[in-house]
Amino acid sequence: MTEFSRIRTFIQGYAENIAEVLGLDVTILDEQGIRVSGTGYYQDLVGLPAPEGSFFRMILQTGQPGIIYDMKKNEAECRSCKFLQQCRELATIGFPVHKREKTVGVIGLIGFSPEQKEKMVQHAEKLMTFLDHTSALIVHKLLELEEEGRLGCHLQEEVPPESGEAIYFAQLIGAETGLREVIQKANKVKNSISTVLIRGESGTGKELLARAIHCEGGRARHPFIAVNCAAIPEGLLESELFGYEGGAFTGSRREGKPGKFELAHSGTIFLDEVGDIPLSLQPKLLRVLQERTVDRVGGVKPVPVDVRVIAATHRDLEGMVREGLFREDLYYRLNVIPIRLQPLRERREDISLYIGHFLHKYGTLLQKGRLELEPPLMELLGRYDWPGNIRQLENAIEYMVNMAEDAVIGIGDVPEYLEPLAARAGTTAISRPERDEMLAAGSLEERIARYEKGVLERYLQSPEWGGDKARIADDLQISLSTLYRKLEKHQLV
Ligand SMILES: Nc1ncnc2c1ncn2[C@@H]1O[C@H](COP(=O)(O)OP(=O)(O)OP(=O)(O)O)[C@@H](O)[C@H]1O
């Protein structure tokens, strides 16, 4: 974890202020070239590396500030950037951040419009001075934290591990629709110490919600520590969670090690897959929840901790309790504030929101610009059950954006597991050129009528539907009598 990523929230706030004051886009990279903050176009690229060979990478290497007044002409600075052809930046200023003579990051100002470019050309010198001050402020913040002992490498193990990107309720897609009640509930308990238990299938956003509860609540300035209880081998889980005293077991460190509960002190611990905690460790977890103290492995004195617990699971905990696989007392201790995240198939009306969000995200990320889905594909994705929920949907969109050859993603671009569905839908799909032709001329009524006739013809000709009117009506969500009326109207009977 780099120094910049530890003060990510501070840096992002700063970038947003600069962008507002200067009317330019801002992006800030850490020493590894990872974007730790961004505004406008760059907002969606936070957390991702800047392209190899790019201008900002060069500044990281040379430690020298630089200006490019015309990206396409200045090939020397961007020579080996693989995104040069797609680059939409008109002008860019990059300024290094030096801490004790080492380049620890880069601040970039970007102009996308001719007006912004003009501003940068006119005021280049002033902007450089401004960035010099900004860079000094960031370094000051780093040094301040270092003094408090929260950054230095020698203290690495005592430093709270990565708390991750800040996320707020309003940023959750579906906050205004399918997740509204969930968020209302979460909002009520964000400042409480009571344990929250988030239930939901894999990929429904349990961890994201847990992070949002932490970031919105009074503990936001303290660590958010996520532990995936299913991913850590049983033998290690105890010391990971509760820490160990020096010399507690062979191979352990002499000075001992704090566990995740201690590292989360004053903050939140997120116990993901809590249903997978082995029975042998459950009494110890129960004790932490009840006493708010942890017993390090090999320790004699309990260590007090002030930690908010958010747990999550996709398992049927009640069934596990009945089968003796999960302790009943622990279950009640965890299940104080239950929150259930519905699977995507139970809130299909939100699917198009997620699709829009991920199209924008990956269109930007992969430099493909504005993208849309052909209506039959949109319909197909809306009908699919998404067993892997939002995570699966996101991956599917990422795949399709990669495959897309133009601005409209078609049914032929779907991942392999959707192909059988797509093939069925494909038999009734109207291609974009066909649709354009149907809708090209005439009154609104004539255009709609041509399109309607086209849809009905596809269904009648499709072997998949075999002329079965009842099924066709069902699929088109109209009554059988309406279907017959429309067939007659278009002389298709
Ligand atoms: N409401 C949402 N808005 C935007 N993205 C979301 C939302 N919910 C989930 N995601 C995205 O879906 C993916 C899965 O989310 P997350 O890891 O929080 O799910 P989970 O339920 O904890 O999954 P698992 O049980 O498998 O650990 C992530 O990439 C996350 O960013």
The ligand as an SDF file (V2000), in Angstrom:
LIG
                    3D

 31 33  0  0  0  0  0  0  0  0999 V2000
  -25.4110   -1.4420   -5.2380 N   0  0  0  0  0  0  0  0  0  0  0  0
  -24.2980   -1.5900   -5.9710 C   0  0  0  0  0  0  0  0  0  0  0  0
  -23.8960   -0.6120   -6.8040 N   0  0  0  0  0  0  0  0  0  0  0  0
  -22.8050   -0.7700   -7.5640 C   0  0  0  0  0  0  0  0  0  0  0  0
  -22.0240   -1.8520   -7.5640 N   0  0  0  0  0  0  0  0  0  0  0  0
  -22.3570   -2.8410   -6.7560 C   0  0  0  0  0  0  0  0  0  0  0  0
  -23.5170   -2.7770   -5.9160 C   0  0  0  0  0  0  0  0  0  0  0  0
  -23.5990   -3.9110   -5.2120 N   0  0  0  0  0  0  0  0  0  0  0  0
  -22.5540   -4.6670   -5.5880 C   0  0  0  0  0  0  0  0  0  0  0  0
  -21.8010   -4.0290   -6.5040 N   0  0  0  0  0  0  0  0  0  0  0  0
  -20.5800   -4.5500   -7.1420 C   0  0  0  0  0  0  0  0  0  0  0  0
  -20.7370   -5.9540   -7.2580 O   0  0  0  0  0  0  0  0  0  0  0  0
  -19.5420   -6.6340   -6.8720 C   0  0  0  0  0  0  0  0  0  0  0  0
  -19.8260   -7.5760   -5.7170 C   0  0  0  0  0  0  0  0  0  0  0  0
  -20.1140   -6.8260   -4.5410 O   0  0  0  0  0  0  0  0  0  0  0  0
  -19.6990   -7.3300   -3.0860 P   0  0  0  0  0  0  0  0  0  0  0  0
  -18.3130   -7.8970   -3.0910 O   0  0  0  0  0  0  0  0  0  0  0  0
  -19.9950   -6.2360   -2.1310 O   0  0  0  0  0  0  0  0  0  0  0  0
  -20.7460   -8.5250   -2.9420 O   0  0  0  0  0  0  0  0  0  0  0  0
  -20.8410   -9.6210   -1.7810 P   0  0  0  0  0  0  0  0  0  0  0  0
  -22.2850   -9.8480   -1.5650 O   0  0  0  0  0  0  0  0  0  0  0  0
  -20.0250   -9.1860   -0.6060 O   0  0  0  0  0  0  0  0  0  0  0  0
  -20.2040  -10.8620   -2.5080 O   0  0  0  0  0  0  0  0  0  0  0  0
  -19.5970  -12.2280   -1.8110 P   0  0  0  0  0  0  0  0  0  0  0  0
  -20.6620  -12.7760   -0.9420 O   0  0  0  0  0  0  0  0  0  0  0  0
  -19.3180  -13.1050   -2.9970 O   0  0  0  0  0  0  0  0  0  0  0  0
  -18.3840  -11.7950   -1.0800 O   0  0  0  0  0  0  0  0  0  0  0  0
  -18.5310   -5.5550   -6.5540 C   0  0  0  0  0  0  0  0  0  0  0  0
  -17.7470   -5.3050   -7.6930 O   0  0  0  0  0  0  0  0  0  0  0  0
  -19.3810   -4.3590   -6.2220 C   0  0  0  0  0  0  0  0  0  0  0  0
  -18.6880   -3.1690   -6.4920 O   0  0  0  0  0  0  0  0  0  0  0  0
  1  2  1  0
  2  3  1  0
  2  7  2  0
  3  4  2  0
  4  5  1  0
  5  6  2  0
  6  7  1  0
  6 10  1  0
  7  8  1  0
  8  9  2  0
  9 10  1  0
 10 11  1  0
 11 12  1  0
 11 30  1  0
 12 13  1  0
 13 14  1  0
 13 28  1  0
 14 15  1  0
 15 16  1  0
 16 17  2  0
 16 18  1  0
 16 19  1  0
 19 20  1  0
 20 21  2  0
 20 22  1  0
 20 23  1  0
 23 24  1  0
 24 25  2  0
 24 26  1  0
 24 27  1  0
 28 29  1  0
 28 30  1  0
 30 31  1  0
M  END
$$$$
